[in-house]
Amino acid sequence: MDGRADLLVNRVISFDNVAMGTVAITPSTANRPQPATITGLNVTGTTFRAWACPMSSAPGTGVLGCTATAVTGAGLTIWLNRKDLVRTTVHRVITGS
């Protein structure tokens, strides 16, 4: 074995069980989490996971935290906490399995 691992994914990821997109969040108060709710999705599956990634110029420059909650096949809520009131684009991915 040469230290590499190959993973064959067969029918695990498909068009109907993944949803990606972005949302822009402008905090109304510094140092307080601001939610953005995304609805209208149709991700198939029974178990759902989400990832949220805020776009920032560099770590520690304004974003204090970002997470996804209430994840379902129909949508989720993304929370962004900043130390200022700068509008921030957050990329999100939801998968269903």
Helices and strands as residue ranges (DSSP letters): G 15-17, E 18-25, E 34-38, E 48-54, E 63-69, E 76-82, E 88-96
